[in-house]
C-alpha cells in the first residue's frame, strides 16, 4: 500500500498539470515525469551513439574498404596488362663448347725421399724448419763428425808410415841392384880367369854364388816394395773411407721440395740401420695427378695421344666448382683395371701456387675435343617430359611457345642444341614453373646483351 504522503503528491501533480489535447490519459497512480528532463536525456544518448558509430567506421570499415579499393585497382591494372608473367630469358647463341672426360684423381708427388743416416752417431744439429721449402743441396742435419775425423787422422798417420817403408824398400832395391851388378861383373871376370887358369875353379864358384845371392836379394827387395805399396794403397783407402764417413755425417737435401715434420730430435743417437729416417722430403713442383677414365674412352684418346697430341687436363676441387690447376697429360697406363673397368691416366702440373698437395682428392677433366660453331643455350632453359626435351620460346607477341629440341652435349651451364632452335631466338630460363603454351610474359633479358624488362 502506498504511503499517504506519496498519494498526496500524486494528486497535487495531477491537479496542477493540465493534459494537452490529444495526449494519452495518464493512468491513475502513475508517476508523471517532466518533459524537459526526458528531452535532455534523449539528445545525450543520440550523441553517444553517433560517436560510437563514427569510431567503428574509422577503425574497422575504412581499412577494409581501402584494401578492397587497392585490390580492385591492381586487378584492373593486371587486367589492363593481360596478366603477363614476369620471366628471365636469354638469346640462343653460336659458339665453341669444350668436350671433357671426367675422372676421380689423386695428387701424387713425382719424387718422395725419406732422409736416413748412413753412419752411426749423435745427432748434433738440425738445420731445417718443419714444413720448410728447401732446395737440393741445402744442409739438413749433422751427426757428430769427431769420430770420423779421428779415423782420418789415424789413417793418414798409417799412410805416412807405410809410405816411409815403401821408400826404404825402394832404396834397398837400388842399393842391392848396384851390388848385384858389381857381383855379376866380378863373377863374369872370375869366370874368364878360371878358364885361363889364373884362379881356381872354387874361387870362381864362390864369386858366382855371391852374385846369385845378390840377385835373390833384389827379388826380396821388389817384394818388399810391392808390399809397402799395398800398405800405402790400403792406408789411402782407409783415409777415403773415413772422409766418406765424415761426409755422411753432414746430410744435405737430395732434391728440392717441401720437408715434413721432424722425426728425430737433436741429441739422439742415430744408426745406419734405423728404418724410421730423419725426415721426409716431397717434391711439389712439378706434381702429378693420377685419375681413372672408363676403358671405353680409350678409343677416343689413344689415337690422338699416340700421334703426339698434348691433352690439357684441369684439376677441380671435391665439389667440382673451383678450378685448382691446369696441366698436361703425361702418360697412360699399359693395362685396364679389371675390377673397375678403368684405365689410369697421369697428368703433370707446374703447381707454382702449391694449390695441389700430395694425396689430395681432386676431380680431373681431360679436354679431348672442341665443338665449334654450335647453337648454345643455358641448361636452365631445358625442360624434360617422358616424350622429349623442350624449351619455352618467346614469340614476337610476347607469348611463349613450347618447342621440342634435340641436345647432343651438356657441359657445365651450357647445352648444345642439335636441332629445333636457331641462333637469336629467346628462351626462358627463370619463371618456368608458371608457364604453359601461349602464356603472355614480361621478359627480362639476361647475360651481357641483357636489356630492361619488355612486354
HELIX and SHEET records of a PDB file:
HELIX    1   1 UNK A    4  UNK A   16  1                                  13    
HELIX    2   2 UNK A   35  UNK A   56  1                                  22    
HELIX    3   3 UNK A   57  UNK A   61  3                                   5    
HELIX    4   4 UNK A   62  UNK A   81  1                                  20    
HELIX    5   5 UNK A  146  UNK A  196  1                                  51    
HELIX    6   6 UNK A  201  UNK A  248  1                                  48    
HELIX    7   7 UNK A  295  UNK A  297  5                                   3    
HELIX    8   8 UNK A  298  UNK A  306  1                                   9    
HELIX    9   9 UNK A  379  UNK A  381  5                                   3    
HELIX   10  10 UNK A  432  UNK A  434  5                                   3    
SHEET    1   A 3 UNK A 426  UNK A 430  0                                        
SHEET    2   A 3 UNK A  85  UNK A  91 -1                                        
SHEET    3   A 3 UNK A 441  UNK A 445  1                                        
SHEET    1   B10 UNK A 383  UNK A 384  0                                        
SHEET    2   B10 UNK A 389  UNK A 394 -1                                        
SHEET    3   B10 UNK A 400  UNK A 411 -1                                        
SHEET    4   B10 UNK A 414  UNK A 419 -1                                        
SHEET    5   B10 UNK A 361  UNK A 378 -1                                        
SHEET    6   B10 UNK A  93  UNK A 109 -1                                        
SHEET    7   B10 UNK A 287  UNK A 294 -1                                        
SHEET    8   B10 UNK A 342  UNK A 349 -1                                        
SHEET    9   B10 UNK A 323  UNK A 337 -1                                        
SHEET   10   B10 UNK A 312  UNK A 316 -1                                        
SHEET    1   C 4 UNK A 112  UNK A 115  0                                        
SHEET    2   C 4 UNK A 279  UNK A 282 -1                                        
SHEET    3   C 4 UNK A 257  UNK A 259 -1                                        
SHEET    4   C 4 UNK A 133  UNK A 134 -1                                        
SHEET    1   D 4 UNK A 250  UNK A 252  0                                        
SHEET    2   D 4 UNK A 139  UNK A 143 -1                                        
SHEET    3   D 4 UNK A 121  UNK A 126 -1                                        
SHEET    4   D 4 UNK A 269  UNK A 270 -1                                        
END                                                                             
